Structures are given as C-alpha cells and as structure tokens.
Amino acid sequence: MVSFFTVILAILAVLSLILHSFYVYSRFGVKDVPNERSLHDVVTKKSGGMLFIPLFLLSLLGFLFCSQAENSLSLPMEFFQRSDIYFLLVGVFLFCILGFVDDLYHLSPKLRLFLELAVVAVFLIWVSPEVRFLEGFTVPKPVQIFILTIFFVFAVNLVNFMDGMDWYLVTTLFISFFSLNLVSPHFYAADHLGYLLYMILFVSMFGFIFYNFPKAKLFMGDSGSLGLGFFVLALPLFVGMKKGPNPEIWDITSYFYLFPYFWLDGIFTLMRRFFQKKHLFSAHREHLFQRITETKLGKIGSLSIFSILNITIVCIHFVLKTYAFTNLPTFLLLFLFAAMSYGFLWILIPRKNLA
C-alpha cells in the first residue's frame, strides 16, 4: 500500500512542476539580461526562489499541522510542539523576501548586510543553539552568538556568490545531505527532522531543478540562494537540541562538509580580489567553476568535475568514519585533500582575463 507521505510528495512534485512551468512560459516575471560577466547569453527568467521557497514552507507547515503526517513519519511529539522550528521557517522566508527585493531593486550592500545580520542575530538569540568549536572548545554564549552571526551572514552570501551556473548549487546541496548523514546519522535518519525537511525541500524544487538543467530556462536568483543558504546553515544547529543524557552537539568545523569546494573557491577568490584591490561585492568571472566553464568543457564539464570532487569527499569521509577516525583528524585530512585538489585544478585550468 502506498504511504500517505509518498502520495503527498508526488502531488507536491507535480504542483512544483506546474507552478514553475507557468512562470517560465508566462509573460510575467523577473528577467536576467546577460552581460559580459554572465555565463548565459540569452534573457532568462530568474527569482525562481519565490516559487519553490514558499511552496516548501507551506508544504512543511501542512505536514506539521497534519496528524496523519505524525503517524506516517513517526516523528517525536516535541518536534511538533517546538517553536524553534517555526523560527527557522520564518528566517528562510525573510531571507527569500530580502533576496527577491534585491533581485528587483538591487539594494545597497550596507543595507542588505544590516538586514541579514539582524535576521540571523534574532534567530540565534531565540534558538540559543549548543555548538562546539574544534573538538569541545567552548566559549561564552554571547560570544558564541556573535561568532555564529558573523559566520552565518558570510556563509549565506558565499552561497549567493557561488550561484552562477546551472545546477551547480542544486547538486552541491544534494550531495551535502549525504555528508550531513555522516556527521549526524541520527538527526538525518528517515524518522527525524533533517530527513523530513530536506526531502520536502528537494521535492518542492522539482520544477526548478527541471528548468535549471543546462541550458537553463530559470535561475533561482537571490530569493532562492539566500533562503537556501540560511536553511542549510541553520538546520544543523538543531542537532544539538536533541534531549537525553547524551545529546549530539554540532561542531562548527562540520560546516566544511556542507560544500567544501564552495568554501575553498569562494574564500580564495575573495582573498585574491582583496589583495588585487578589487571591489569584493562587484560581479566577476574569476571563480574556478567559471574558468572551467569558459573552456571546451563548458557547463556540463564544470558541473561534472565539482560533483565528482564533492562525492569523493563524501566517500573519503565515509571511509574515515568506518575506521573510527575522530573529528579533528577527519577534518584535517579532508581539508588537505580538498585544498590540494582545488589547487591542482587552479593550476591546470588555463587562465583568462575574466575579471
């Protein structure tokens, strides 16, 4: 017998495809006009995040208020009763709206930064998560909130910066789910919060994924990348809220596993531009994935290379966990492998004047 959850997911996928199809082929919507810095050469619809983010939020709220979902998914009662989860959804929604306004009116970087800091700070103060820093090193709660706020805003914008190629962000986030399973297998099991939220998210994105396949007919825009960035960064904090005598605590170094090559490419590119005295917030084509796209490999080649590298990180991580490596050696070995492979690619790919 087909489960209630499976039927609802199938309906959600069809609804996502219908909504995105209407948006792509209608005369309405936000358009991205290509310029000399774009990886696309035709006018393309953007702000797809204003479709799949609200669809994700409404679908999840429907599950939270549906008694059949509780029985079908075997989720604990405290999950349905906690207000923290609603604060997470509000944060995703606010970042989505902020991104959509930026898509339309191009907000000043200072105003956008202030609003992002405010949303993240309020979320962290309310949720008050428990995290570790480098194998159990702890800091006072106010300092912890301050560090996480700065880190979150930087990381959310890093995700936004890296959203520049068809399917690149989608595949990276999909692979990151398997890394999260290795870091916190109980939280992302089939009957827990992480699995439910990721499953509903990807099904809600089905229509976008369909139209974002190279050559894309739809981009997610800031409305999608900012909302997704906040979601994937905030969700692991709920790992440390599990009740019991031995609760799991999220280690901040585990964020590296979410998107290792995002971190390396984004931070390295920003550092290069800083030392070259270039504007850090201006659009450019200096990321490694953009350089690879400019070669004969194209978008599919670049997407394949980074997908293989990310999957390799997941596989190495799995082997290290199987042999009971502790967190710090695992992090150092994976970081070393990622940095070396990234450096090798950077040297190998011919350099062009893409600034």
C-alpha positions, 0 to 999 in steps of 0.5 A: 500500500502506498504511504500517505507521505509518498502520495503527498510528495508526488502531488507536491512534485507535480504542483512544483512542476506546474507552478514553475512551468507557468512562470517560465512560459508566462509573460510575467516575471523577473528577467536576467539580461546577460552581460559580459560577466554572465555565463548565459547569453540569452534573457532568462527568467530568474527569482525562481526562489519565490516559487519553490521557497514558499511552496516548501514552507507551506508544504512543511507547515501542512505536514506539521499541522497534519496528524496523519503526517505524525503517524506516517513519519513517526516523528517525536511529539516535541518536534511538533510542539517546538517553536524553534522550528517555526523560527527557522521557517520564518528566517528562510522566508525573510531571507527569500523576501530580502533576496527577491527585493534585491533581485528587483531593486538591487539594494545597497550592500550596507543595507542588505548586510544590516538586514541579514545580520539582524535576521540571523542575530534574532534567530540565534538569540531565540534558538540559543543553539549548543555548538562546539568549536574544534573538538569541545572548545567552548566559549561564552554564549554571547560570544558564541552568538556573535561568532555564529552571526558573523559566520552565518551572514558570510556563509549565506552570501558565499552561497549567493556568490557561488550561484552562477551556473546551472545546477551547480548549487542544486547538486552541491546541496544534494550531495551535502545531505549525504555528508550531513548523514555522516556527521549526524546519522541520527538527526538525518535518519528517515524518522527525524527532522533533517530527513523530513525537511530536506526531502520536502525541500528537494521535492518542492524544487522539482520544477526548478531543478527541471528548468535549471538543467543546462541550458537553463530556462530559470535561475533561482536568483537571490530569493532562492540562494539566500533562503537556501543558504540560511536553511542549510546553515541553520538546520544543523544547529538543531542537532544539538537540541536533541534531549537525553543524557547524551545529546549530539552537539554540532561542531562548527568545523562540520560546516566544511562538509556542507560544500567544501569546494564552495568554501575553498573557491569562494574564500580564495577568490575573495582573498585574491580580489582583496589583495588585487584591490578589487571591489569584493561585492562587484560581479566577476568571472574569476571563480574556478567553476567559471574558468572551467566553464569558459573552456571546451568543457563548458557547463556540463564539464564544470558541473561534472568535475565539482560533483565528482570532487564533492562525492569523493569527499563524501566517500573519503569521509565515509571511509574515515568514519568506518575506521573510527577516525575522530573529528579533528583528524577527519577534518584535517585530512579532508581539508588537505585533500580538498585544498590540494585538489582545488589547487591542482585544478587552479593550476591546470585550468588555463587562465583568462582575463575574466575579471 
